[in-house]
Amino acid sequence: MSNGTTFHLSDFAKILLISAVLVTAGAMHLYERSDASRIGAATAVEMTDALEWLDEFYRSPGGLQRPDGLVQNGHVDFDAISHWLFRIYLQERAAQGSPELARASVEKAIRATPEWQQKHR
């Protein structure tokens, strides 16, 4: 961040890159610890796509309507990334769900949160 209050695209790109690396590392760790054939198709590219999708869903009118997506108060919302991608997304993929089905599961879970319900009354 250049002045402490404004995000520039390059700063945001760096944050997404770091987040993608962390998500990929976590996914690979889960992949190595679990039955590899169950998560098999979850690649680094897929996890990066899922992270970008989650960021956009957080911004969207149908999502959490956060203007900065996964960045809140100048910080990446790592709790959201770990919860939605590691607990929900990868769990669905491990159960042989497609990436689309995994994203739908994340959306459904987000829509059950108090934050989403408050914004969509």
C-alpha positions in Angstrom: 0.0 0.0 0.0 1.5 3.3 -1.0 -0.1 5.7 1.4 -1.7 3.4 4.0 -5.3 4.0 3.0 -5.6 3.5 -0.7 -5.2 0.1 -2.5 -3.6 0.3 -5.9 -4.1 -2.5 -8.4 -0.5 -3.5 -8.0 -0.9 -3.9 -4.3 -4.1 -5.9 -4.7 -2.5 -8.1 -7.3 0.3 -8.8 -4.9 -2.2 -9.7 -2.2 -4.0 -12.0 -4.6 -0.8 -13.7 -5.6 0.3 -14.2 -2.0 -3.2 -15.6 -1.2 -3.2 -17.9 -4.2 0.2 -19.3 -3.2 -1.1 -19.9 0.4 -4.3 -21.5 -0.9 -2.3 -23.6 -3.3 0.1 -24.7 -0.5 -2.8 -25.6 1.8 -4.6 -27.5 -1.0 -1.5 -29.5 -1.8 -1.0 -30.2 1.9 -4.6 -31.5 2.1 -4.0 -33.4 -1.1 -0.9 -35.1 0.3 -2.6 -35.9 3.7 -5.9 -37.2 2.3 -6.8 -39.9 -0.2 -5.2 -38.4 -3.3 -7.7 -39.9 -5.7 -10.5 -38.0 -3.9 -9.2 -34.5 -4.5 -7.2 -35.4 -7.6 -8.4 -32.7 -10.0 -8.0 -29.8 -7.6 -5.0 -28.1 -9.3 -3.2 -24.9 -8.5 -4.9 -23.2 -11.5 -8.3 -24.3 -10.2 -7.6 -23.0 -6.7 -6.4 -19.7 -8.1 -9.6 -19.5 -10.2 -11.7 -20.3 -7.1 -9.9 -17.6 -5.1 -10.6 -15.0 -7.8 -14.2 -16.2 -8.0 -14.6 -15.9 -4.2 -13.2 -12.4 -4.3 -15.6 -11.4 -7.0 -18.5 -13.0 -5.1 -17.6 -11.0 -2.1 -17.9 -7.8 -4.2 -21.0 -8.7 -6.1 -24.6 -7.4 -5.4 -25.6 -11.0 -4.9 -22.8 -11.8 -2.6 -21.5 -9.9 0.5 -21.4 -6.6 -1.3 -17.9 -5.8 0.1 -16.4 -3.1 -2.3 -12.9 -4.5 -1.7 -13.8 -8.1 -2.0 -11.6 -10.3 0.2 -9.8 -7.2 1.5 -11.3 -5.7 4.6 -9.9 -2.7 6.5 -6.8 -2.9 4.3 -6.1 -6.6 5.2 -6.8 -9.8 3.3 -9.6 -11.8 5.0 -7.6 -14.9 5.4 -10.2 -16.4 7.7 -12.7 -16.2 4.9 -10.3 -17.8 2.4 -9.5 -20.6 4.7 -13.1 -21.3 5.7 -14.7 -21.1 2.3 -12.0 -22.6 0.2 -10.5 -25.2 2.6 -13.5 -26.3 4.6 -16.3 -26.0 2.0 -14.8 -25.9 -1.5 -12.2 -28.6 -1.0 -14.6 -30.8 1.0 -17.0 -30.8 -2.0 -14.2 -31.5 -4.4 -13.0 -34.4 -2.2 -16.5 -35.8 -2.4 -16.1 -35.9 -6.2 -18.0 -32.7 -6.8 -17.1 -30.5 -9.8 -15.6 -27.1 -9.4 -19.0 -25.6 -10.2 -20.7 -27.7 -7.6 -18.0 -26.7 -5.1 -18.6 -23.0 -5.8 -22.4 -23.5 -5.5 -21.8 -25.1 -2.0 -19.7 -22.1 -1.0 -22.4 -19.7 -2.2 -25.1 -21.6 -0.3 -23.0 -21.5 2.9 -22.3 -17.8 2.5 -26.0 -17.1 2.0 -26.6 -18.8 5.3 -24.4 -16.3 7.2 -25.8 -13.4 9.2 -23.7 -10.9 7.2 -25.3 -12.1 3.9 -28.8 -12.2 5.4 -28.5 -8.7 6.8 -27.5 -7.3 3.5 -30.3 -9.1 1.6 -33.4 -8.4 3.6 
